Amino acid sequence: MSSTPSANHFKPLQEGDPAVVGGYRLVAVLGTGGMGKVYLSYTPGGRPIALKVIRPEFSEDPEFRRRFKQEVLAAQRVQGLYTAPVIDFDTDGAQPWLATAYVPGPSLAHAVAEHGALPLRSVLLLTVGVAEALHVIHGARIIHRDLKPANVLLASDGPRVIDFGIARAADTTALTGTGVSVGTPAFMAPEQASAGTVTPATDTFALGQIAAFAAIGSPAYGSGPSHAVLYRIVHEDPDLGRLPAELLPLVARCLSRDPAGRPSLTEIIELCHELSPVALRQGEDWLPQAVAGSITERLRLPEPARTPPPQPAVAPTPTQFSPPNPAPGAVDPYAPTGFAMPSAPTRSAPRGPGAVPPPGHPMHPTQGHHAPVPGYPTPTTRPAGRHTQPPVNHVTYAPPAPRKPKRTGLIVAASVVGTLAILGVIGSLLPDGSDKDKNSGANSPSHNSSSDTSGVGTSGGDQQRADPKPVSYKGIDLTESYEIMLADSPPRPVESEDVAYGDGDLYFSVVRFLEEAAIGTDNGKLVLLNNTQKGSLQTCRTETRYTETIRLDQLSNGSEICVLSSAGHIAVATYRGKSGENDPGSYVTIDLQIWRNAEQAKEN
């Protein structure tokens, strides 16, 4: 295999490109986009990967870093046949990056630009594949929000949706107002363009745009200046005159200005099967021959380096390994921004500092550890993909030094004997404490400490802390995608910090395409009490039926839910109903009775 990149799909590294990122030695440049630069590299086992390095401007923005970390962790939860999961990343280092496995296939944007519109069968297979991908993405409570032809790759066995949710990290940073373009106006939904509102139906609109683009060979709302395209999306109907008649009803419904008028993903898949004259089945022949040939070209990969990655002589600066700004006019809006197939993260055991990795093998990250905050989730107790991962530290490999045998038994025995001797001496010097106990009474410091209502349990001897007094709050409207923290006084619903609903003690979510609404927790557990039980602190403490979500169809007016927060707070939430059909928003109304610090916060 030649080491020369073929067909200009793999550009050589230029001056300013890093040689190594996260222990992966870079081989070629795959593309440059608005948020960063994508490189080709290999795992130790020889699997090609695409590694995206974030631009310095974003890397230096604290708000972007916070959101980028949340989005990458959320994206890890998505596993599907038509999606591209993240398999490795570092969001805390000087150069944030994420890696996915390389898929040899052009983006839909590149394929249409090179070969024109796709035939009806290819468009239908593309649509059902992307719809299934969105079904998985939305099922993980993530909204793509930047679905466009550049983010749909055409693999040999079907489409792959990439970069789901990642654009959200940049859409609120100060950089979006300084000429850095993140979104793609031609594929935005009307509510997204006019008010910034994003729901699963927003992705359905983009899916209609994807189908029209593939069938027509150009955007349904035309091209031109961004403000002109956005105006047409918000106020005018799309130009579907060249769309095949078979696709017109489906695409027109997807492009409804009213989100409620758009079909569900399940409906879209069913309609595609009804429209196809033959059974829809993904296979090697799903694409025209010319487009399939482009996949073959991308299989001719440059060879991985056979020498160890060079070691920097000095510690890198925060921007030393970040990609340079794209030259004016050089940014390809359809440049690939990630390629992946389902794969497990390739993380290795901790390695000793100061050594060089074996030849041809990249160094893999090992996780550092921060002191956890009591009561708040960490990776050891949270479900996969719904936690805040500790920073990743990259260290080099060194064989472990020989260890001397430990004489553990002798050390322990000596420690015990020494401790007992010291305690005996101290005990002989102390006066009898009986008089002290009689004189100190209830005002002694030790008594006050044990009576502290900040927690329960024993505080020395048999004395227990008193239970905290409950505090009640009536008529709280908990809006969809908002969450409540029991520690707040009063508990005010706040918008979730990320699409994974953050670490809320109580949240309300709606997944419309599944027609499912639920009350849930990301920081504890819930118990739905039956009609014979009365919500109280004792009831919540003794219940053993736990869950993290309770569907709204399980509740009726007056239903009581025990909320046990990992932060140590306990509450009884009483359901009082939900918003009506004519209400502008979606919410549930609850009463709360909270016992703050009723339990010891869990050390996660």
C-alpha positions as CSV (number, residue, x, y, z in Angstrom):
1,M,0.0,0.0,0.0
2,S,1.4,3.4,-1.0
3,S,1.9,5.9,1.7
4,T,0.9,8.7,-0.6
5,P,-2.7,9.8,0.0
6,S,-5.0,8.9,-2.9
7,A,-7.4,11.1,-4.8
8,N,-6.6,14.1,-2.5
9,H,-8.8,12.7,0.2
10,F,-5.8,12.6,2.6
11,K,-3.8,15.8,2.6
12,P,-0.3,15.7,4.1
13,L,0.4,17.4,7.4
14,Q,1.5,21.0,7.1
15,E,3.7,23.2,9.2
16,G,1.7,24.0,12.3
17,D,-0.1,20.7,12.4
18,P,0.6,18.6,15.5
19,A,2.5,15.3,15.1
20,V,0.8,13.7,18.1
21,V,-2.6,14.4,19.8
22,G,-3.6,12.5,22.9
23,G,-1.0,9.8,22.2
24,Y,-2.2,9.2,18.6
25,R,0.3,9.9,15.9
26,L,-1.3,11.9,13.1
27,V,-0.9,10.7,9.5
28,A,-2.9,13.0,7.3
29,V,-5.5,15.8,7.2
30,L,-9.1,14.7,6.5
31,G,-10.7,18.1,6.5
32,T,-11.1,21.5,8.1
33,G,-14.4,23.0,9.4
34,G,-15.8,25.8,11.5
35,M,-15.0,24.2,14.9
36,G,-11.6,22.5,14.1
37,K,-9.5,20.3,12.0
38,V,-9.9,16.5,11.5
39,Y,-6.9,14.2,11.1
40,L,-6.3,10.5,10.2
41,S,-4.6,8.3,12.8
42,Y,-4.5,4.7,13.9
43,T,-5.2,2.7,17.0
44,P,-2.5,0.3,18.3
45,G,-4.3,-2.6,16.6
46,G,-4.2,-0.8,13.2
47,R,-7.8,0.5,13.0
48,P,-8.0,3.9,11.3
49,I,-9.6,6.7,13.3
50,A,-10.6,10.3,12.6
51,L,-9.4,12.7,15.3
52,K,-11.0,16.1,15.6
53,V,-8.9,18.9,17.3
54,I,-10.9,22.0,18.3
55,R,-9.8,25.4,17.1
56,P,-7.8,27.6,19.6
57,E,-10.4,30.3,19.7
58,F,-13.0,27.8,21.1
59,S,-10.4,26.0,23.3
60,E,-9.7,29.2,25.1
61,D,-13.3,30.0,25.9
62,P,-14.3,28.5,29.3
63,E,-18.0,28.3,28.4
64,F,-17.3,26.4,25.2
65,R,-15.1,24.0,27.1
66,R,-17.8,23.3,29.7
67,R,-20.5,22.7,27.0
68,F,-18.2,20.7,24.8
69,K,-17.4,18.3,27.7
70,Q,-21.1,17.9,28.3
71,E,-21.9,17.2,24.7
72,V,-19.1,14.7,24.2
73,L,-20.2,12.8,27.4
74,A,-23.8,12.8,26.2
75,A,-22.8,11.6,22.7
76,Q,-21.2,8.5,24.3
77,R,-24.6,7.2,25.2
78,V,-25.6,6.9,21.5
79,Q,-25.1,3.5,20.0
80,G,-26.8,2.7,16.7
81,L,-26.2,1.1,13.3
82,Y,-26.5,4.5,11.6
83,T,-24.7,6.7,14.1
84,A,-21.1,7.5,14.8
85,P,-20.3,7.1,18.5
86,V,-17.4,8.8,20.1
87,I,-14.7,6.3,21.1
88,D,-12.0,8.4,22.7
89,F,-11.6,12.1,23.8
90,D,-10.0,14.6,26.0
91,T,-12.1,17.7,26.9
92,D,-10.0,19.0,29.7
93,G,-6.5,19.2,28.2
94,A,-4.8,22.1,26.5
95,Q,-6.1,20.8,23.2
96,P,-9.6,19.4,23.4
97,W,-10.2,16.6,20.9
98,L,-12.5,13.7,20.2
99,A,-11.8,10.6,18.1
100,T,-14.1,8.2,16.2
101,A,-13.3,5.2,13.9
102,Y,-12.8,6.2,10.3
103,V,-15.6,5.2,7.8
104,P,-14.5,5.2,4.2
105,G,-17.3,7.1,2.6
106,P,-18.0,10.6,1.2
107,S,-20.4,13.0,2.9
108,L,-23.8,13.5,1.2
109,A,-22.7,17.0,0.4
110,H,-19.6,15.8,-1.4
111,A,-21.4,13.0,-3.2
112,V,-24.1,15.4,-4.6
113,A,-21.5,18.0,-5.5
114,E,-19.5,15.5,-7.4
115,H,-22.2,13.2,-8.9
116,G,-25.5,15.1,-8.7
117,A,-28.8,14.0,-7.2
118,L,-29.4,10.5,-6.0
119,P,-32.0,8.1,-7.5
120,L,-35.3,7.4,-5.7
121,R,-34.2,4.1,-4.1
122,S,-31.0,5.7,-2.7
123,V,-33.0,8.6,-1.3
124,L,-35.5,6.4,0.4
125,L,-32.7,4.2,2.0
126,L,-30.9,7.4,3.0
127,T,-34.1,8.8,4.6
128,V,-34.9,5.6,6.6
129,G,-31.3,5.3,7.8
130,V,-31.1,8.8,9.0
131,A,-34.5,8.5,10.6
132,E,-33.4,5.4,12.5
133,A,-30.3,7.3,13.6
134,L,-32.3,10.2,14.9
135,H,-34.6,7.7,16.7
136,V,-31.5,6.4,18.6
137,I,-30.1,10.0,19.2
138,H,-33.5,11.3,20.5
139,G,-33.9,8.1,22.6
140,A,-30.7,9.2,24.5
141,R,-32.4,12.6,25.0
142,I,-30.1,14.4,22.6
143,I,-31.1,16.7,19.8
144,H,-28.8,16.9,16.8
145,R,-29.6,20.6,16.0
146,D,-27.1,20.7,13.1
147,L,-28.2,17.9,10.8
148,K,-27.0,18.7,7.2
149,P,-25.5,17.0,4.2
150,A,-21.9,17.4,5.6
151,N,-23.0,15.5,8.8
152,V,-24.3,12.5,6.9
153,L,-21.7,10.0,5.6
154,L,-22.4,7.5,2.8
155,A,-20.9,4.2,3.9
156,S,-21.0,1.1,1.9
157,D,-23.8,-0.4,4.1
158,G,-25.9,2.7,4.7
159,P,-25.7,6.3,5.9
160,R,-23.9,7.4,9.1
161,V,-25.0,10.5,11.1
162,I,-22.1,12.3,12.8
163,D,-21.6,15.3,15.1
164,F,-24.9,14.9,16.9
165,G,-25.2,17.6,19.6
166,I,-21.6,18.9,19.3
167,A,-22.6,22.2,17.7
168,R,-24.5,23.1,20.9
169,A,-21.2,23.7,22.6
170,A,-20.5,26.7,20.4
171,D,-23.9,28.2,19.8
172,T,-23.8,30.4,22.9
173,T,-20.1,31.4,23.1
174,A,-18.9,34.8,22.3
175,L,-17.1,33.4,19.3
176,T,-20.3,33.0,17.3
177,G,-20.5,36.8,16.9
178,T,-17.0,37.2,15.6
179,G,-17.2,35.6,12.2
180,V,-17.0,32.0,13.3
181,S,-19.9,30.2,11.7
182,V,-21.3,27.1,13.5
183,G,-24.7,26.4,12.2
184,T,-25.8,25.9,8.6
185,P,-28.6,28.4,7.7
186,A,-29.8,26.5,4.7
187,F,-30.8,23.5,6.8
188,M,-32.2,25.2,9.9
189,A,-35.9,24.8,11.0
190,P,-38.1,28.0,11.1
191,E,-38.3,27.9,14.9
192,Q,-34.6,27.5,15.2
193,A,-33.8,30.3,12.8
194,S,-36.4,32.8,14.3
195,A,-36.3,32.1,18.0
196,G,-33.6,29.6,18.6
197,T,-36.1,27.0,19.8
198,V,-34.8,23.4,19.3
199,T,-36.9,20.2,19.8
200,P,-36.8,16.7,18.2
201,A,-39.2,18.2,15.6
202,T,-36.3,20.5,14.6
203,D,-34.3,17.5,13.5
204,T,-37.3,16.2,11.6
205,F,-37.4,19.4,9.5
206,A,-33.7,18.9,8.8
207,L,-34.4,15.3,7.7
208,G,-36.9,16.7,5.2
209,Q,-34.2,19.0,4.0
210,I,-31.7,16.1,3.7
211,A,-34.2,14.1,1.6
212,A,-34.9,17.0,-0.7
213,F,-31.3,17.9,-1.1
214,A,-30.4,14.3,-2.0
215,A,-33.3,14.0,-4.5
216,I,-33.0,17.5,-6.1
217,G,-29.2,18.1,-5.8
218,S,-29.5,21.5,-4.1
219,P,-31.1,23.0,-0.9
220,A,-34.9,23.2,-1.0
221,Y,-34.8,26.8,0.1
222,G,-32.1,27.8,-2.4
223,S,-28.7,29.4,-1.8
224,G,-27.3,32.9,-1.3
225,P,-26.6,35.1,1.7
226,S,-27.5,33.5,5.0
227,H,-30.0,36.2,5.9
228,A,-31.9,35.7,2.6
229,V,-32.0,31.9,3.1
230,L,-33.2,32.2,6.7
231,Y,-35.9,34.6,5.6
232,R,-37.2,32.2,3.0
233,I,-37.2,29.3,5.6
234,V,-39.2,31.4,8.1
235,H,-41.7,33.1,5.7
236,E,-41.8,31.2,2.4
237,D,-42.6,27.7,1.1
238,P,-39.7,25.6,-0.2
239,D,-39.1,25.1,-3.9
240,L,-40.1,21.4,-4.5
241,G,-40.9,21.7,-8.2
242,R,-38.0,19.3,-9.1
243,L,-38.7,16.8,-6.4
244,P,-39.9,13.4,-7.6
245,A,-43.7,13.1,-7.2
246,E,-43.4,10.1,-5.0
247,L,-41.4,12.1,-2.3
248,L,-43.5,15.2,-2.4
249,P,-46.1,14.3,0.4
250,L,-43.4,13.1,2.7
251,V,-41.0,16.0,2.3
252,A,-43.7,18.6,2.4
253,R,-44.9,17.3,5.8
254,C,-41.4,17.3,7.2
255,L,-40.9,20.9,6.1
256,S,-44.1,22.1,7.8
257,R,-43.5,25.5,9.5
258,D,-45.5,24.2,12.5
259,P,-43.4,21.7,14.4
260,A,-46.6,19.9,15.5
261,G,-47.5,19.3,11.8
262,R,-44.4,17.3,11.1
263,P,-44.6,13.5,11.1
264,S,-42.9,11.3,13.7
265,L,-39.8,9.3,12.8
266,T,-41.8,6.1,12.9
267,E,-44.2,7.6,10.4
268,I,-41.4,8.7,8.1
269,I,-39.9,5.2,8.1
270,E,-43.3,3.6,7.3
271,L,-44.0,6.1,4.5
272,C,-40.6,5.4,2.9
273,H,-41.4,1.7,2.8
274,E,-44.8,2.4,1.3
275,L,-43.3,4.6,-1.4
276,S,-40.7,2.1,-2.5
277,P,-41.7,-0.2,-5.3
278,V,-39.4,-2.8,-3.9
279,A,-38.5,-3.8,-0.3
280,L,-36.0,-1.4,1.2
281,R,-32.9,-3.2,2.3
282,Q,-29.5,-1.7,3.0
283,G,-26.7,-3.4,1.1
284,E,-23.6,-2.9,-1.1
285,D,-25.8,-1.7,-4.0
286,W,-27.7,1.0,-2.2
287,L,-25.7,3.8,-3.9
288,P,-25.1,4.6,-7.6
289,Q,-21.9,3.1,-8.9
290,A,-20.2,6.4,-9.3
291,V,-20.7,7.2,-5.6
292,A,-19.7,3.7,-4.5
293,G,-16.4,4.2,-6.4
294,S,-15.7,7.2,-4.1
295,I,-15.9,4.8,-1.2
296,T,-13.3,2.6,-2.8
297,E,-11.0,5.5,-3.2
298,R,-11.2,6.2,0.5
299,L,-10.1,2.7,1.3
300,R,-6.6,3.4,-0.1
301,L,-5.3,4.8,3.2
302,P,-1.8,6.2,3.9
303,E,0.2,3.8,6.0
304,P,0.7,4.5,9.7
305,A,4.0,5.7,10.9
306,R,6.5,2.9,11.9
307,T,8.5,5.0,14.3
308,P,7.6,6.2,17.8
309,P,5.9,9.6,18.0
310,P,8.4,12.4,18.6
311,Q,8.5,13.7,22.1
312,P,8.3,17.5,22.6
313,A,11.4,19.0,24.1
314,V,9.3,21.4,26.2
315,A,5.9,21.4,27.7
316,P,3.3,22.4,25.0
317,T,1.4,25.7,25.3
318,P,-2.4,25.6,25.2
319,T,-2.3,26.4,21.5
320,Q,0.8,24.7,20.4
321,F,-1.0,21.6,19.2
322,S,-4.2,23.3,18.2
323,P,-4.9,23.6,14.4
324,P,-4.2,27.0,12.8
325,N,-7.0,29.2,11.6
326,P,-8.2,28.2,8.2
327,A,-7.1,30.5,5.5
328,P,-9.8,32.8,4.0
329,G,-11.8,30.8,1.6
330,A,-10.2,27.5,2.5
331,V,-12.9,26.4,5.0
332,D,-15.0,23.8,3.4
333,P,-18.5,24.0,5.0
334,Y,-19.0,20.4,4.1
335,A,-15.6,19.1,5.4
336,P,-15.9,15.8,7.3
337,T,-16.0,16.4,11.0
338,G,-16.0,12.9,12.3
339,F,-16.2,9.3,11.1
340,A,-17.1,6.4,13.3
341,M,-18.5,2.9,13.8
342,P,-19.6,1.4,17.0
343,S,-16.5,0.6,19.0
344,A,-15.5,0.4,22.6
345,P,-13.1,3.0,24.0
346,T,-9.5,2.0,23.7
347,R,-8.2,3.0,27.1
348,S,-5.3,1.3,28.8
349,A,-4.0,0.9,32.3
350,P,-2.0,3.6,34.0
351,R,1.6,3.9,32.8
352,G,4.6,5.2,34.5
353,P,5.9,8.7,33.7
354,G,8.9,9.5,31.6
355,A,9.2,6.7,29.1
356,V,8.6,6.3,25.4
357,P,5.7,4.2,24.0
358,P,6.5,1.1,22.0
359,P,7.2,1.8,18.3
360,G,4.1,2.5,16.2
361,H,1.7,2.5,19.1
362,P,0.0,5.6,20.4
363,M,-0.2,6.4,24.0
364,H,-3.7,6.0,25.4
365,P,-5.1,8.2,28.1
366,T,-5.5,7.2,31.7
367,Q,-8.1,8.9,33.9
368,G,-7.1,11.2,36.7
369,H,-9.1,11.6,39.8
370,H,-10.6,14.6,41.6
371,A,-11.9,14.7,45.1
372,P,-15.7,14.1,44.6
373,V,-18.3,16.5,45.9
374,P,-20.6,14.7,48.4
375,G,-24.0,13.9,46.9
376,Y,-23.2,14.6,43.3
377,P,-22.7,11.9,40.7
378,T,-19.4,10.7,39.5
379,P,-18.5,7.9,37.0
380,T,-18.5,5.2,39.7
381,T,-22.2,5.5,40.4
382,R,-23.8,7.1,37.4
383,P,-25.1,5.2,34.4
384,A,-22.7,5.1,31.4
385,G,-22.8,8.4,29.5
386,R,-24.6,10.4,32.2
387,H,-21.8,11.5,34.3
388,T,-19.1,14.1,34.5
389,Q,-15.9,12.3,33.7
390,P,-12.7,13.3,35.4
391,P,-10.0,14.9,33.4
392,V,-7.9,12.7,31.1
393,N,-4.1,12.7,31.8
394,H,-1.8,11.5,29.1
395,V,1.3,9.9,30.3
396,T,3.9,7.7,28.6
397,Y,4.6,4.0,29.0
398,A,7.3,2.6,31.3
399,P,7.6,-1.0,32.5
400,P,6.8,-1.2,36.2
401,A,9.8,-1.2,38.6
402,P,10.4,-4.4,40.5
403,R,8.6,-4.3,43.9
404,K,10.1,-5.5,47.1
405,P,8.0,-8.0,49.0
406,K,5.7,-6.3,51.5
407,R,5.8,-7.6,55.1
408,T,2.2,-6.5,55.6
409,G,1.5,-8.8,58.6
410,L,4.4,-7.5,60.6
411,I,3.6,-3.9,59.9
412,V,-0.1,-4.3,60.9
413,A,0.8,-6.2,64.0
414,A,3.3,-3.6,65.1
415,S,0.9,-0.8,64.4
416,V,-1.9,-2.4,66.5
417,V,0.4,-3.1,69.5
418,G,1.8,0.5,69.4
419,T,-1.7,2.1,69.2
420,L,-3.0,0.0,72.1
421,A,0.0,1.0,74.3
422,I,-0.5,4.7,73.5
423,L,-4.3,4.6,74.2
424,G,-3.6,2.8,77.6
425,V,-1.2,5.6,78.7
426,I,-3.6,8.3,77.6
427,G,-6.5,6.6,79.4
428,S,-4.6,6.3,82.7
429,L,-4.0,10.1,82.7
430,L,-7.6,11.1,82.1
431,P,-10.0,11.7,85.0
432,D,-13.2,9.8,85.3
433,G,-15.7,11.4,82.9
434,S,-18.8,10.6,84.9
435,D,-18.8,13.9,86.8
436,K,-18.2,15.8,83.6
437,D,-21.2,14.1,82.0
438,K,-23.4,15.1,84.9
439,N,-22.3,18.7,84.9
440,S,-22.2,19.4,81.1
441,G,-25.9,18.7,80.4
442,A,-27.7,19.6,77.2
443,N,-25.7,22.7,76.6
444,S,-22.4,20.9,76.1
445,P,-20.7,21.3,72.7
446,S,-20.9,17.6,72.2
447,H,-24.6,17.5,72.7
448,N,-25.2,20.4,70.3
449,S,-23.2,18.6,67.7
450,S,-25.2,15.5,68.0
451,S,-28.5,17.4,67.8
452,D,-27.5,19.1,64.6
453,T,-30.3,18.7,62.1
454,S,-28.0,18.8,59.1
455,G,-28.0,15.0,59.0
456,V,-29.1,11.9,60.8
457,G,-27.5,8.8,62.2
458,T,-25.3,8.2,65.2
459,S,-22.9,10.9,66.4
460,G,-21.0,8.9,69.1
461,G,-22.6,6.6,71.6
462,D,-26.3,5.8,71.1
463,Q,-27.4,9.4,70.6
464,Q,-29.0,10.1,67.2
465,R,-29.4,13.4,65.4
466,A,-32.9,14.8,65.3
467,D,-34.7,14.7,62.0
468,P,-34.8,18.0,60.1
469,K,-38.1,19.9,59.9
470,P,-39.9,19.7,56.6
471,V,-40.4,22.7,54.4
472,S,-43.4,22.8,52.0
473,Y,-43.8,24.5,48.6
474,K,-47.1,24.6,46.7
475,G,-47.9,24.8,43.0
476,I,-44.5,24.5,41.3
477,D,-44.8,24.4,37.5
478,L,-41.9,22.2,36.3
479,T,-41.5,22.9,32.6
480,E,-40.3,20.4,30.0
481,S,-36.5,20.2,29.9
482,Y,-36.2,22.0,33.3
483,E,-34.9,20.6,36.6
484,I,-35.2,21.2,40.3
485,M,-32.5,21.0,43.0
486,L,-33.9,20.2,46.4
487,A,-31.2,22.2,48.1
488,D,-32.5,25.5,46.6
489,S,-34.8,27.6,48.8
490,P,-37.2,28.0,47.2
491,P,-36.7,25.2,44.6
492,R,-36.9,27.1,41.3
493,P,-37.1,25.2,38.0
494,V,-34.0,26.0,35.9
495,E,-33.2,25.0,32.3
496,S,-31.0,22.0,32.2
497,E,-27.3,22.7,31.6
498,D,-27.0,20.1,28.9
499,V,-29.2,17.9,26.8
500,A,-28.7,15.1,29.2
501,Y,-30.6,17.1,31.9
502,G,-27.6,17.8,34.1
503,D,-27.6,16.6,37.6
504,G,-31.1,17.6,38.7
505,D,-32.8,16.0,41.7
506,L,-36.1,16.2,39.7
507,Y,-36.8,16.9,36.1
508,F,-39.6,16.7,33.5
509,S,-39.0,15.4,30.0
510,V,-41.0,14.8,26.9
511,V,-39.9,12.6,24.0
512,R,-42.6,13.4,21.4
513,F,-41.7,10.9,18.7
514,L,-42.2,8.2,21.4
515,E,-45.3,10.0,22.8
516,E,-43.7,9.6,26.2
517,A,-43.5,12.1,29.1
518,A,-41.8,11.3,32.4
519,I,-40.7,12.8,35.7
520,G,-37.1,11.6,36.5
521,T,-34.0,12.2,38.5
522,D,-30.3,12.4,37.5
523,N,-29.1,12.6,41.1
524,G,-30.8,9.9,43.2
525,K,-33.8,7.7,43.0
526,L,-37.6,7.9,43.0
527,V,-40.4,5.8,44.5
528,L,-44.0,6.0,43.3
529,L,-46.1,5.4,46.4
530,N,-49.3,3.4,46.2
531,N,-52.7,4.7,47.3
532,T,-52.5,3.1,50.7
533,Q,-49.2,4.8,51.6
534,K,-48.9,8.3,52.9
535,G,-45.8,10.3,51.9
536,S,-43.6,11.0,54.9
537,L,-39.9,11.0,55.8
538,Q,-40.2,7.6,57.4
539,T,-42.0,6.1,54.4
540,C,-39.4,7.4,52.0
541,R,-36.6,6.0,54.2
542,T,-38.0,2.5,54.4
543,E,-39.2,2.0,50.8
544,T,-37.0,-0.3,48.7
545,R,-38.8,0.1,45.3
546,Y,-36.5,2.4,43.4
547,T,-36.4,3.8,39.8
548,E,-35.0,6.9,38.0
549,T,-38.0,7.8,35.8
550,I,-41.8,7.6,36.3
551,R,-44.0,7.9,33.2
552,L,-46.7,10.5,33.4
553,D,-49.4,8.0,32.5
554,Q,-48.7,6.3,35.8
555,L,-49.7,9.3,37.7
556,S,-53.1,10.8,38.7
557,N,-54.0,14.0,40.6
558,G,-52.6,13.5,44.2
559,S,-50.1,10.8,43.4
560,E,-47.1,11.0,45.7
561,I,-43.5,10.3,44.7
562,C,-40.5,10.0,47.2
563,V,-37.5,11.8,45.9
564,L,-34.2,10.6,47.5
565,S,-31.3,12.9,46.4
566,S,-27.8,11.6,46.5
567,A,-27.0,15.0,48.2
568,G,-28.8,13.8,51.3
569,H,-32.2,15.5,50.8
570,I,-35.5,13.7,50.8
571,A,-38.8,15.0,49.5
572,V,-42.3,14.0,48.7
573,A,-43.5,15.4,45.4
574,T,-47.3,15.4,45.0
575,Y,-48.5,15.4,41.3
576,R,-51.2,18.1,40.7
577,G,-51.7,17.8,36.9
578,K,-50.1,18.8,33.6
579,S,-50.5,21.6,31.0
580,G,-53.5,21.6,28.8
581,E,-53.6,21.2,25.0
582,N,-53.9,25.0,24.5
583,D,-51.1,25.9,26.9
584,P,-48.1,27.5,25.1
585,G,-45.7,25.3,27.0
586,S,-45.5,21.7,28.3
587,Y,-45.2,21.4,32.1
588,V,-46.4,19.5,35.2
589,T,-47.5,21.0,38.5
590,I,-46.3,19.6,41.7
591,D,-46.2,20.3,45.5
592,L,-43.0,19.6,47.4
593,Q,-42.4,18.7,51.0
594,I,-38.6,18.7,51.6
595,W,-36.5,17.4,54.4
596,R,-33.1,18.9,53.7
597,N,-30.0,17.0,54.8
598,A,-32.1,14.2,56.1
599,E,-29.4,11.6,55.2
600,Q,-25.7,11.6,54.9
601,A,-24.7,12.7,51.4
602,K,-23.3,9.9,49.4
603,E,-19.6,10.1,48.6
604,N,-19.4,9.2,44.9
